[in-house]
Amino acid sequence: SGNPAIALNIARVRRPAFHVVGYALMSSRNLAEGFARLERYQRIIAEASDLTFRRTPQGYRIGVTVHGDRLPAPPQSAECSLAYLVDMVRWITGRSLDPLAVELPGAPREPLAPYVELFRAPLRFHAEEFALVFSRVDLETPLPSANEALAQLHDRFAGEYLARFSTSRITHLTRQTLCRLLPQGEPKRERVAQALHLSQRTLQRRLQEEGTSYQQLLDDTRRDMAEQYLQQPGLTLLEVAYLLGFADPSNFFRAFRRWFGCTPNEYRARRQERPG
C-alpha cells in the first residue's frame, strides 16, 4: 500500500475477537494474571505466532514473534499484534493506559508519527524482538471486570477447546490461513495447501477426516468475519466485501442474504436497534 504503518491503521479499525480467551483475560484479577492466561491459551488465537510474558526489573514484558509460511513474516504482522494488545489493555481497563516502552527490531520507521500517536510510549529500535513493556502498577491494579468464579469457568472452557484443537488442527489452521489471505482476494485451495505445506489432496483428505471441506470452511469463515466487520461502523459495505475476498460486491450481497436472510444494511440496522 506504500504505507509502512498500515498495521497500526488496521488495529484501530478491527478489534480482534478473542472469544473464550478474551473472557478469561477480562475476568482475571489483574492484567498480569490475564496476560499469563493469554500466554497459556495463545494457540486458540493464533498458531503462527508466539507470545511470551515475563516479569522484569522494569515491570512486565510481553514479546511477540510471528512466523511466516516460507519466508520471514513481514514486520507489520508483529506490529499489528502489538497494536491490538495496547488497544485491548485500554479497552479492558477503561483507562488511557500507556506502555513504558515499545521494542521494535530494525531501524526507525518513517514516518514515526503513527507509532508515537498510537503507543504513546518511547520507541526502542534495533531490539531483539517485538515487545511491550508495562509498569508493575498498571498490570497489578485490580481489573473492574475481575471475577474469580468466571475466570475458573473460562479456564475450563479454554482447556476443553485446546483438547478439541488437537483433534481438529487442520481445520483450525485452514481457517487462520483463510482469515489472513481473504483481503487479497478469494484464495484457491492450492494456495492454502501451499501455505500449510500440504498437497491439495492431503489437505482435502485431512479436512474430510475432521468432518468438513475446504469450500465449507471458506464459506463459514467469510460468514463469521462478515459478522465481525459489520459491527465496525467505520467500514463501508464495499470495504467489507473486499476484506472478505469478493471481487464482485454483488456476490457478497447474495452470500450475505443466504447466510443471514437479510441484506448487510438491514443486519446493521437490526444490531443498532438492540438495547445495550
N, C-alpha and C positions, 0 to 999 in steps of 0.2 A: 504493500500500500504506500510505501515511501514514508510512513510514519513510524519511527523507531519505538515510540511509546504507545503503540496500538493496544498492547496487552493491558495497559492501565485503563484505557478507554473502555475496553470490553468489560473489565471488572466493575467499572462504575455502573454499567447498564444491567449486567446479569449477575445476580447473587446466586451462587451455586446451591443446588438442592442437596443437603447432606443427609436428609431422611433421619433414620434412627440414630446415626452418629451425631448429627446436629442436636437432636433432642437430648442425647446422653450428655453432650457438652453443656447445653443450657441448664440442665438440672444438676450439674456438678456444684460443689461448694464454692469453687472459685475457678478462675481461668487456668491456673496451674494444674489443678486436678482435671479440668476439661481438656487441656492440651495433651495430658498424659493419656486420656481416653482416645483422643484423636490419633495419637501415635499408635495405640494398640489396635484400633479398628480401621486404620487407613486403607487397607486393602478393599474395604467395602466401597470406598470413594474412588480410588484410582490405583490401578495395577501398575501403571507406567511411571509412578513417582514414589519417592521415599521421603518421609518426614521424620526428623529427629527432634527430640525435645529434651533439654537438659538444663540443670541449674549451673550457673557460672558465678564468678566473683562479682560480675556487674549486675546480675539478675537472672533472667531466663533467656535461653537462646533456642529459636525454632529454625532448623535448617531444612531446606527443600532441594531435592535433586530430582530432575525429570530425565527419564531415559528415552532416547529415540528408538525408532524401529530398526533402522540400519545405520543411519548417520546420527551424530550427536544431536540432541534436541536443541532447537533454537533458544536463545536466552529469553525470548518473550514468553515461552511456556512457564518457566520458573517465576519470572516477574509477575505474570498473571496470578500465579498461586500466592505470592506474597501479598499482592493487592487484595485478593479475595480474603486472606487471613486478617489483614488490617481492617477491612470493611466488616468482617464478621465480628471481630472483637468490639468494634464501636457499636455495632447493632445489638449484640447480646448485652453489653453493659449499659447501653443507653447513654454512654458518655463519649466525649470527644477525646478518646484515649490515643496517645501517640507513642510509637516505639522510642527507645533510647537511641537506636541506630538501625540502619538498614545496610546489610552487607551484600555487595554485588561483585561478582568476578569480572575481570576485564577492565578496560579503560572507561572513563566517564562518557556517558551518552549525551548526545546533543539533539534537541535542547533538553536541559536539565529541569526546566520549569514544571513539566507534568509530574516528575518524580517528587520534587520538593512539595508541590501542591497536594499530592495525594498522601504521601507518607508523613509529611511534616516532621521530619527527623533528619539528623546528619546522615549523609550517604558515604559509605566506606567502599571505595572501589578497589579492584585488584584483590578481592577477598578469595578465600579458598572455595566457598560455596555461597549460594543464595541463602540469606538468613535474616531473621528479625530478632532484635534484642529488646526485651521489655524489662521494666523495673520489677523488683520483688513486690513492692507495694501494689502496683497495678494488677499483677497476676495473682496476688494472695488476698485481695479485697473480696469479701463475700459477694456472690452474684445475686441480683434481685430475683432471679428465676430458680435459685437453688432449691432442690427437693430431693432428699436422700432416698426416699422410697421410690420416686420416679427414676432416679439415677440407677438404682439397682435393677429396676424393671427393664430399663433400656439396655443395661449391660447384658441382661439375659437375652433380650431380642437380638442384640448385636452378635452375641456369641452364637446363637442359633443361625443367624444369617451367614456368619463365617463358615459354619459347619455345612450349610447348604451350598455355599460358594464352592467348596472343594469338590462337589459333585456336579456343578454346572459352570465350570470355569470358562469353557469356550464361549458359552452364551454371554457371560459377563464381559469377557474380553472383546467379543464382537460388538456388543452394544457400546462399549467405551470407544472402540475404533470408529464406529459409525458416528458417534457424537462429535468426534474430532474432525472427521472428513466431510460431513454433510455440508458445512458452509462453503466448501469448494465445489459443490455440485453432487448429484446423486452418485455415490461410489459403487462401482461394479464389484461383484463378488470376487473377481480376480484380484482387484486392488486390496480388498480387505484381507483376503487369504495371504497375499504377499506381506502385508503389514504384520500378520500373525505368524509369519514364517511357516505357512502350511500350503499344501496344494489345494486347489479348488475342491477336488474330490474328497480330500481328508477333512476340510472344513465342513463340507456338506454332510459327510458321514457322522462327524462328531456332534454337529448340531442336531441331527436326527436322533442320535443316541440320547441327547438331552431333551428330546421332545419338542423340538422347534425346527425352523428352517431359516435360511438367510432372508428370504422375502418377508416372512412373518416378523423377524426381528427388525428389519428395516422399517416396516410399517408401524410396529409398536413403538420403536424409538422415536420416529417422527411424531407420532401421536403424543407421547409423553413430553417431548421437547416443545411441541406446539402449545400445550397447556402452560408450560413454564414461561415461554416467550410472551404469550398473550397477557400474562399478569404484569408485564413490564410496559407501562404506558408510554415510555419513550420510544418504543419500537413500532414502526408502521407495519401494516399488513404485507406490503411488498418486501420489507426487510425480513419479516418472519418467513415468508415464502423462500427468500434467498438463503437464509440461515438453515432452512430445512432441506436445501438441495433441490428445490423445484426451479427448473429453468423457465417454465411457463406458469405464472401465478394462477391461471385458471385451473391447472391441475391441483394446486394447493387447495383452492376453494372447494373443488369436488371431493378431494380426500377429507377435508375438514368436515364437510357435511356428512360423509359416510361415517366418520369417527363419532361425531357428537350430535348429529341430527339437526344442525343449525349452521348458520354462517359464522365466520370469525367475529364479525361486528355484533351479531346477536349474542354470541358467547360472552364477549367483553361486557356488553350491556347488562346481561344477567348477573355477572360477577359483581359489577358495580352496585347493583340493586341489593345484594346480600348485606345483611346487617353486620357490622364489625369489619 
